[in-house]
């Protein structure tokens, strides 16, 4: 399985926040968000998407960022 991980910006009282996307090679993708805290349990959320669902999320993110024409 191919996994791509992206680390988020620093936050107070958080060691690291990250988002990873894993290709399950069965037509689905796993999106996992992790937040690591000092002396606390990590918060982990995992969601499974189809290729079309992941494409919709990617399109939304591209729209939010914009193309610089504004």
Secondary structure, 3 states (H helix, E strand, C coil): CEEEEEECCCCCCCCEEEEEEEECCCCEEEEEEEEECCCCCCEEEEEEEEHHHHHHHHHHHHHHHCCCCC
